[in-house]
Amino acid sequence: MRIAISGSNGYIASNLIPAFERANHIVIRIKRNELSDIERLAPILTNTSVVINLAGAPILQRWTPENKNAILKSRVDSTENITKVINQLPANQRPELFISASAIGIYVPDLVHTESSHLFAEGFVSEVVNQWEKASENLNPDVRRVIFRIGLILGREAKTIKSLLPLFRLGLGGKIADGKQPFPFIHIDDVVNAMLWTIQNQRAQGIYNLVAPENVDNNTFTKTLGHLLKRPAIFTVPKFALKIVLGEASSLLLNNPQVYPERLMHEGFQFSYPDIKSCIAQIIR
């Protein structure tokens, strides 16, 4: 099977590509400059079975006008170009499946959301996610389209874990603000397995929430990480400190929705790490 992937240098792709190669699939890495050039993109996508769109500039950075533009355009423009090329290809050269990353930031914070929820947030993140998803809405209906709204990805090489573990091991860990904000997480192995499941499951189509089934808050995550490391986790990162460092982007850590993966659960996907304890235990093992 020929599988084309954008965002091939990112965290998801760095775990997904080896899984494909172990299964003897041919992986085609779409380069950033190829995403912006439809003429160069067309031969790359021709005769592929699956196209996976993971391109996007990092969102956890200060939202200057320049950075906002890069965050939005890197997602929307690449998705529009991939969609346009797929639609132009002859039916016998067109991929069977298009998978795109998205984000749970589309949902209103603090409420519980399944895929049927249309309570969408206001603000920059929700605007980005809305435009990102709409960019592939006119994909040829003969191509299966799957959108994964992904939560915070945890894994040994995840940026969040690599930043937190040294502090927690020194006994300097703690919650963010009051710790009551939802903490919708997903282990990287479950992200990879969900995409493999989508390829194998011909009925999979539409929008899926890609988060673990267990709803926890930041305080629970903090206590679990400290407990498993056998270290105290008594410190607090105050709101004002995050706002000084990240500005508006601090909302990514302070205001989250509660999200449930209803469709994955109902359609038979098996999570390897369905709760925060098993997730963290695997990471620090």
C-alpha positions as a Markdown table, in Angstrom:
| # | Residue | x | y | z |
|---|---|---|---|---|
| 1 | Met | 0.0 | 0.0 | 0.0 |
| 2 | Arg | 1.3 | 3.5 | -0.9 |
| 3 | Ile | 0.7 | 6.0 | 1.9 |
| 4 | Ala | 1.4 | 9.7 | 1.5 |
| 5 | Ile | 2.0 | 11.8 | 4.7 |
| 6 | Ser | 2.3 | 15.5 | 5.2 |
| 7 | Gly | 3.9 | 16.9 | 8.4 |
| 8 | Ser | 6.2 | 13.9 | 8.3 |
| 9 | Asn | 8.7 | 15.5 | 10.7 |
| 10 | Gly | 6.1 | 15.9 | 13.5 |
| 11 | Tyr | 5.5 | 13.8 | 16.6 |
| 12 | Ile | 2.6 | 11.8 | 15.2 |
| 13 | Ala | 4.3 | 11.0 | 11.9 |
| 14 | Ser | 7.6 | 10.0 | 13.6 |
| 15 | Asn | 5.6 | 7.2 | 15.4 |
| 16 | Leu | 3.2 | 6.4 | 12.5 |
| 17 | Ile | 5.8 | 6.0 | 9.7 |
| 18 | Pro | 7.7 | 3.2 | 11.4 |
| 19 | Ala | 4.5 | 1.3 | 12.0 |
| 20 | Phe | 3.7 | 1.5 | 8.3 |
| 21 | Glu | 7.2 | 0.5 | 7.3 |
| 22 | Arg | 7.1 | -2.5 | 9.6 |
| 23 | Ala | 3.9 | -3.6 | 7.8 |
| 24 | Asn | 5.8 | -3.2 | 4.5 |
| 25 | His | 3.8 | -0.2 | 3.2 |
| 26 | Ile | 5.5 | 2.3 | 1.0 |
| 27 | Val | 5.5 | 5.7 | 2.8 |
| 28 | Ile | 5.8 | 8.9 | 0.8 |
| 29 | Arg | 6.8 | 11.9 | 2.8 |
| 30 | Ile | 5.2 | 15.1 | 1.5 |
| 31 | Lys | 7.6 | 18.0 | 1.9 |
| 32 | Arg | 6.5 | 21.4 | 3.1 |
| 33 | Asn | 7.3 | 23.1 | -0.2 |
| 34 | Glu | 5.5 | 20.4 | -2.1 |
| 35 | Leu | 2.3 | 21.2 | -0.2 |
| 36 | Ser | 2.2 | 24.7 | -1.5 |
| 37 | Asp | 2.7 | 23.7 | -5.2 |
| 38 | Ile | -0.2 | 21.8 | -6.7 |
| 39 | Glu | 1.8 | 20.9 | -9.8 |
| 40 | Arg | 4.4 | 19.2 | -7.7 |
| 41 | Leu | 1.8 | 17.7 | -5.4 |
| 42 | Ala | -0.2 | 16.0 | -8.1 |
| 43 | Pro | 2.3 | 13.3 | -9.1 |
| 44 | Ile | 3.0 | 12.6 | -5.4 |
| 45 | Leu | -0.6 | 11.8 | -4.6 |
| 46 | Thr | -1.2 | 9.9 | -7.8 |
| 47 | Asn | -1.8 | 6.1 | -7.3 |
| 48 | Thr | -1.6 | 6.4 | -3.5 |
| 49 | Ser | -4.0 | 4.4 | -1.4 |
| 50 | Val | -4.1 | 6.7 | 1.6 |
| 51 | Val | -3.3 | 10.3 | 2.2 |
| 52 | Ile | -2.7 | 11.5 | 5.8 |
| 53 | Asn | -2.6 | 15.2 | 6.5 |
| 54 | Leu | -0.7 | 16.1 | 9.6 |
| 55 | Ala | 0.8 | 19.4 | 8.5 |
| 56 | Gly | 0.6 | 22.5 | 10.8 |
| 57 | Ala | 2.8 | 25.0 | 12.5 |
| 58 | Pro | 3.2 | 24.6 | 16.3 |
| 59 | Ile | 0.2 | 26.2 | 18.1 |
| 60 | Leu | 1.7 | 26.5 | 21.6 |
| 61 | Gln | 3.6 | 29.7 | 21.0 |
| 62 | Arg | 2.9 | 33.4 | 21.5 |
| 63 | Trp | 0.1 | 34.3 | 19.1 |
| 64 | Thr | 1.6 | 37.3 | 17.4 |
| 65 | Pro | -0.1 | 38.3 | 14.2 |
| 66 | Glu | 2.7 | 36.7 | 12.2 |
| 67 | Asn | 2.4 | 33.4 | 14.2 |
| 68 | Lys | -1.4 | 33.3 | 14.0 |
| 69 | Asn | -1.1 | 33.7 | 10.2 |
| 70 | Ala | 1.4 | 30.8 | 10.1 |
| 71 | Ile | -0.7 | 28.6 | 12.3 |
| 72 | Leu | -3.8 | 29.1 | 10.2 |
| 73 | Lys | -2.3 | 29.0 | 6.7 |
| 74 | Ser | -0.1 | 26.0 | 7.4 |
| 75 | Arg | -3.2 | 24.0 | 8.2 |
| 76 | Val | -5.9 | 25.4 | 5.8 |
| 77 | Asp | -3.8 | 26.0 | 2.7 |
| 78 | Ser | -2.2 | 22.6 | 2.8 |
| 79 | Thr | -5.5 | 20.9 | 3.3 |
| 80 | Glu | -7.1 | 22.8 | 0.5 |
| 81 | Asn | -4.3 | 21.9 | -1.9 |
| 82 | Ile | -4.4 | 18.2 | -1.0 |
| 83 | Thr | -8.2 | 18.2 | -1.5 |
| 84 | Lys | -7.9 | 20.0 | -4.8 |
| 85 | Val | -5.3 | 17.6 | -6.2 |
| 86 | Ile | -7.3 | 14.5 | -5.1 |
| 87 | Asn | -10.4 | 15.9 | -6.7 |
| 88 | Gln | -8.6 | 16.5 | -10.0 |
| 89 | Leu | -7.1 | 13.0 | -10.2 |
| 90 | Pro | -8.8 | 10.3 | -12.4 |
| 91 | Ala | -10.9 | 7.9 | -10.4 |
| 92 | Asn | -8.5 | 5.0 | -10.9 |
| 93 | Gln | -5.5 | 7.1 | -9.7 |
| 94 | Arg | -7.3 | 8.6 | -6.7 |
| 95 | Pro | -6.6 | 7.6 | -3.0 |
| 96 | Glu | -9.3 | 5.6 | -1.3 |
| 97 | Leu | -8.9 | 7.3 | 2.0 |
| 98 | Phe | -8.1 | 10.8 | 3.3 |
| 99 | Ile | -7.2 | 11.2 | 7.0 |
| 100 | Ser | -6.7 | 14.6 | 8.5 |
| 101 | Ala | -5.7 | 15.7 | 12.0 |
| 102 | Ser | -7.8 | 18.3 | 13.7 |
| 103 | Ala | -8.2 | 19.4 | 17.4 |
| 104 | Ile | -10.6 | 19.3 | 20.3 |
| 105 | Gly | -10.1 | 23.1 | 20.6 |
| 106 | Ile | -13.2 | 23.5 | 18.4 |
| 107 | Tyr | -15.4 | 22.7 | 21.4 |
| 108 | Val | -16.7 | 25.1 | 24.2 |
| 109 | Pro | -14.5 | 24.7 | 27.3 |
| 110 | Asp | -15.6 | 22.8 | 30.4 |
| 111 | Leu | -18.6 | 21.1 | 28.9 |
| 112 | Val | -18.7 | 17.4 | 27.9 |
| 113 | His | -18.6 | 16.8 | 24.1 |
| 114 | Thr | -19.2 | 13.8 | 21.9 |
| 115 | Glu | -18.9 | 14.0 | 18.1 |
| 116 | Ser | -22.5 | 15.1 | 17.9 |
| 117 | Ser | -21.8 | 18.3 | 19.8 |
| 118 | His | -22.1 | 21.6 | 17.9 |
| 119 | Leu | -21.3 | 23.8 | 20.9 |
| 120 | Phe | -18.2 | 25.3 | 19.3 |
| 121 | Ala | -16.0 | 27.8 | 21.1 |
| 122 | Glu | -15.2 | 31.3 | 20.0 |
| 123 | Gly | -11.7 | 32.6 | 19.6 |
| 124 | Phe | -8.6 | 31.9 | 17.6 |
| 125 | Val | -8.2 | 28.1 | 18.1 |
| 126 | Ser | -11.8 | 27.3 | 17.3 |
| 127 | Glu | -11.6 | 29.5 | 14.2 |
| 128 | Val | -8.5 | 27.6 | 13.0 |
| 129 | Val | -10.1 | 24.2 | 13.6 |
| 130 | Asn | -13.3 | 25.2 | 11.8 |
| 131 | Gln | -11.4 | 26.4 | 8.7 |
| 132 | Trp | -9.1 | 23.4 | 8.9 |
| 133 | Glu | -12.0 | 21.0 | 8.7 |
| 134 | Lys | -13.9 | 22.9 | 6.2 |
| 135 | Ala | -10.9 | 23.0 | 3.8 |
| 136 | Ser | -11.6 | 19.3 | 3.0 |
| 137 | Glu | -15.4 | 19.3 | 3.1 |
| 138 | Asn | -15.7 | 19.3 | -0.7 |
| 139 | Leu | -13.5 | 16.2 | -1.1 |
| 140 | Asn | -14.8 | 13.8 | -3.8 |
| 141 | Pro | -17.4 | 11.7 | -2.0 |
| 142 | Asp | -15.9 | 8.5 | -3.4 |
| 143 | Val | -12.9 | 9.1 | -1.1 |
| 144 | Arg | -13.4 | 8.1 | 2.5 |
| 145 | Arg | -12.8 | 11.2 | 4.7 |
| 146 | Val | -11.8 | 10.8 | 8.4 |
| 147 | Ile | -11.1 | 13.8 | 10.6 |
| 148 | Phe | -9.5 | 13.1 | 14.1 |
| 149 | Arg | -10.1 | 15.8 | 16.7 |
| 150 | Ile | -7.1 | 15.0 | 18.8 |
| 151 | Gly | -6.5 | 15.8 | 22.5 |
| 152 | Leu | -3.2 | 16.4 | 24.3 |
| 153 | Ile | -0.8 | 13.6 | 23.1 |
| 154 | Leu | 1.3 | 11.9 | 25.8 |
| 155 | Gly | 4.3 | 9.7 | 25.1 |
| 156 | Arg | 7.9 | 9.4 | 26.1 |
| 157 | Glu | 9.1 | 11.8 | 23.4 |
| 158 | Ala | 6.1 | 14.1 | 23.6 |
| 159 | Lys | 7.1 | 17.7 | 24.3 |
| 160 | Thr | 4.8 | 18.0 | 27.3 |
| 161 | Ile | 6.3 | 14.9 | 29.0 |
| 162 | Lys | 9.9 | 15.8 | 28.2 |
| 163 | Ser | 9.3 | 19.3 | 29.8 |
| 164 | Leu | 7.5 | 18.0 | 32.9 |
| 165 | Leu | 9.5 | 14.8 | 33.9 |
| 166 | Pro | 12.7 | 16.6 | 35.0 |
| 167 | Leu | 10.7 | 18.9 | 37.2 |
| 168 | Phe | 8.6 | 16.2 | 38.7 |
| 169 | Arg | 11.6 | 13.9 | 39.4 |
| 170 | Leu | 13.1 | 16.8 | 41.4 |
| 171 | Gly | 9.9 | 17.1 | 43.4 |
| 172 | Leu | 9.1 | 20.5 | 41.7 |
| 173 | Gly | 6.0 | 19.4 | 39.9 |
| 174 | Gly | 2.5 | 20.7 | 40.4 |
| 175 | Lys | -0.8 | 21.6 | 38.9 |
| 176 | Ile | -1.6 | 24.5 | 36.6 |
| 177 | Ala | -3.7 | 27.2 | 38.2 |
| 178 | Asp | -6.5 | 25.6 | 40.3 |
| 179 | Gly | -6.0 | 22.3 | 38.5 |
| 180 | Lys | -9.7 | 21.9 | 37.8 |
| 181 | Gln | -9.5 | 22.4 | 34.1 |
| 182 | Pro | -10.2 | 19.3 | 32.0 |
| 183 | Phe | -7.2 | 17.3 | 30.8 |
| 184 | Pro | -8.3 | 15.5 | 27.6 |
| 185 | Phe | -5.3 | 13.2 | 26.8 |
| 186 | Ile | -4.4 | 10.4 | 24.4 |
| 187 | His | -1.4 | 8.1 | 24.4 |
| 188 | Ile | 0.7 | 8.3 | 21.2 |
| 189 | Asp | 0.3 | 4.5 | 20.7 |
| 190 | Asp | -3.5 | 5.0 | 20.6 |
| 191 | Val | -3.2 | 7.8 | 18.1 |
| 192 | Val | -1.1 | 5.5 | 15.8 |
| 193 | Asn | -3.5 | 2.5 | 16.4 |
| 194 | Ala | -6.6 | 4.6 | 15.6 |
| 195 | Met | -5.1 | 5.6 | 12.3 |
| 196 | Leu | -4.2 | 2.0 | 11.5 |
| 197 | Trp | -7.7 | 1.0 | 12.5 |
| 198 | Thr | -9.2 | 3.6 | 10.2 |
| 199 | Ile | -7.3 | 2.2 | 7.2 |
| 200 | Gln | -8.4 | -1.3 | 8.0 |
| 201 | Asn | -12.0 | -0.5 | 8.9 |
| 202 | Gln | -13.8 | 0.4 | 5.6 |
| 203 | Arg | -16.8 | 1.7 | 7.5 |
| 204 | Ala | -14.8 | 4.4 | 9.3 |
| 205 | Gln | -15.8 | 7.8 | 8.0 |
| 206 | Gly | -16.4 | 11.3 | 9.3 |
| 207 | Ile | -15.4 | 13.0 | 12.5 |
| 208 | Tyr | -13.9 | 11.2 | 15.5 |
| 209 | Asn | -12.8 | 12.5 | 18.9 |
| 210 | Leu | -9.4 | 11.0 | 19.5 |
| 211 | Val | -9.0 | 11.2 | 23.3 |
| 212 | Ala | -8.8 | 8.5 | 26.0 |
| 213 | Pro | -12.2 | 7.4 | 27.4 |
| 214 | Glu | -11.4 | 8.6 | 30.9 |
| 215 | Asn | -12.2 | 12.2 | 31.7 |
| 216 | Val | -9.6 | 13.7 | 34.2 |
| 217 | Asp | -8.6 | 17.2 | 35.2 |
| 218 | Asn | -5.1 | 18.7 | 35.4 |
| 219 | Asn | -5.0 | 18.1 | 39.2 |
| 220 | Thr | -5.6 | 14.3 | 38.7 |
| 221 | Phe | -2.9 | 14.2 | 36.0 |
| 222 | Thr | -0.5 | 16.0 | 38.3 |
| 223 | Lys | -1.2 | 13.7 | 41.3 |
| 224 | Thr | -1.0 | 10.6 | 39.2 |
| 225 | Leu | 2.4 | 11.6 | 37.7 |
| 226 | Gly | 3.8 | 12.5 | 41.1 |
| 227 | His | 2.5 | 9.3 | 42.7 |
| 228 | Leu | 3.9 | 7.0 | 40.0 |
| 229 | Leu | 7.3 | 8.8 | 40.2 |
| 230 | Lys | 7.1 | 8.6 | 44.0 |
| 231 | Arg | 7.7 | 12.4 | 44.2 |
| 232 | Pro | 5.6 | 15.2 | 45.8 |
| 233 | Ala | 3.7 | 17.4 | 43.4 |
| 234 | Ile | 2.7 | 20.3 | 45.6 |
| 235 | Phe | 3.6 | 23.3 | 43.5 |
| 236 | Thr | 1.3 | 25.5 | 41.4 |
| 237 | Val | 1.9 | 27.3 | 38.2 |
| 238 | Pro | -0.2 | 30.5 | 38.5 |
| 239 | Lys | -2.3 | 31.8 | 35.7 |
| 240 | Phe | -0.5 | 35.1 | 35.5 |
| 241 | Ala | 2.9 | 33.3 | 35.0 |
| 242 | Leu | 1.5 | 31.4 | 32.0 |
| 243 | Lys | 0.0 | 34.6 | 30.5 |
| 244 | Ile | 3.3 | 36.4 | 30.8 |
| 245 | Val | 5.1 | 33.5 | 29.0 |
| 246 | Leu | 2.5 | 32.6 | 26.4 |
| 247 | Gly | 0.0 | 35.5 | 26.2 |
| 248 | Glu | -3.3 | 34.4 | 24.6 |
| 249 | Ala | -1.9 | 30.9 | 23.9 |
| 250 | Ser | -2.1 | 30.3 | 27.7 |
| 251 | Ser | -5.8 | 29.5 | 27.1 |
| 252 | Leu | -4.6 | 26.1 | 25.6 |
| 253 | Leu | -3.5 | 25.1 | 29.1 |
| 254 | Leu | -6.2 | 26.9 | 31.1 |
| 255 | Asn | -9.4 | 26.4 | 29.2 |
| 256 | Asn | -10.2 | 22.9 | 27.9 |
| 257 | Pro | -13.3 | 21.0 | 27.0 |
| 258 | Gln | -14.2 | 17.6 | 28.3 |
| 259 | Val | -14.3 | 15.2 | 25.3 |
| 260 | Tyr | -15.5 | 11.7 | 25.0 |
| 261 | Pro | -14.6 | 9.3 | 22.1 |
| 262 | Glu | -18.1 | 8.1 | 21.6 |
| 263 | Arg | -17.8 | 6.9 | 18.0 |
| 264 | Leu | -14.5 | 5.0 | 18.5 |
| 265 | Met | -16.0 | 3.3 | 21.5 |
| 266 | His | -19.2 | 2.3 | 19.7 |
| 267 | Glu | -17.4 | 1.2 | 16.6 |
| 268 | Gly | -15.1 | -1.2 | 18.4 |
| 269 | Phe | -11.8 | 0.5 | 18.6 |
| 270 | Gln | -9.7 | -0.8 | 21.6 |
| 271 | Phe | -7.7 | 1.7 | 23.5 |
| 272 | Ser | -4.4 | 0.4 | 24.8 |
| 273 | Tyr | -4.2 | 3.2 | 27.5 |
| 274 | Pro | -7.8 | 4.2 | 28.3 |
| 275 | Asp | -7.0 | 5.9 | 31.6 |
| 276 | Ile | -4.4 | 8.3 | 32.9 |
| 277 | Lys | -2.7 | 5.8 | 35.3 |
| 278 | Ser | -2.0 | 3.2 | 32.6 |
| 279 | Cys | -0.9 | 6.0 | 30.2 |
| 280 | Ile | 1.7 | 7.5 | 32.5 |
| 281 | Ala | 2.8 | 4.1 | 33.8 |
| 282 | Gln | 3.8 | 3.1 | 30.3 |
| 283 | Ile | 5.6 | 6.4 | 29.7 |
| 284 | Ile | 7.8 | 6.3 | 32.8 |
| 285 | Arg | 8.3 | 2.5 | 32.9 |
